[in-house]
């Protein structure tokens, strides 16, 4: 895959990011940098979430899922959160 030239945050992603504390935001930024360096770092989803990739990272002992999509050289950041209802909320958000 090619190098990422542009990053676009979905409104939901931006709202969630505002609510994070400093250390959580730093971990999220590290995860985004990892994805920018290797866009295929996440696991591709199938079914109604086809085209979306989910990257997993940890904050303390909690696992956080980060949903994104790469189109050309643009990285679209959709949402992040814990596993509980993550895929249902993501599917609802993408297909609204």
N, C-alpha and C positions, 0 to 999 in steps of 0.2 A: 504494500500500500504506500501511497505517497505521504509526504510530510503535511501536517496540519497547518494551514495558513490562517484560518479564522475559527473562532469559537463563539457559538451563539447559545445563550442560556434561554431556556423556556421560562415564561413568567412564573410557573410553579417552582422551578428550580431556584430562581432568584428569591422568591418569597421564603422558601425553606432555608436558603443559605443565610438570610438576614437573621434568622432565629438562632443560629449556632453561636457558641462561645468561641473564644480565640483559638483554643487547641483543636476543637472540632473543625473549625474553618481551615486551619493549617493542614490537618490530615486530608480534608476534602481537596484542597489545592494540590497536595502531593499526588493524590489519586488522579486528578485531572492532568497533571504534568506527565504521569506515567502513561496515561491514555494517549496524550499528544505525541509522546515518544514512540509508542507502539499502539496504533489504532486497533490492532487485533488482540489487545490484551484481554478484553472481555469475552464472555461466552455468548455466541449468537443464539437468539431465541427463534422459535418456530411458531407456526400457527398464526394467530391474529397479531402476534408481536414480531412477525418476520421482518428482518432488517434491523431490529433493535439489538444492541449488545448490552450485556450487564457485566460490570466489573465489580468484584467483591474486594473490600478492604476492611481493616479493623480499626476501631477507636476503642482503646482499652481492651476489654474482653468481649465487646459487642461487634458483631459483623454488620457491615453496612453495604447495601447494594446500590450501585450507581448505574442508571440507565442512560444510554447515549446512542447516537447514530452518526455514522460518517458518510457524507455525501461529497464525493470529489475530494477537495482539500478543506472542507468545512466540517467541524465537529459540532453536533447539536447535543446539548446536555438537557435531558428531559426531567429527571427527578432522582432522588436518592432517599434511602430510608432503611428501616429494618425489614426483615423478610416477611413479617406478619402483614398479610393483605397487599404486599408490594406489587405483585403482578396484576392483581385485580384493579388496583388504583391506576397503575400504569396503562393498562388496556383501556380503561374508561377515559383516561386523560387523552390518550392518543386518538381514540375513535370518537371523540365528541364533536 
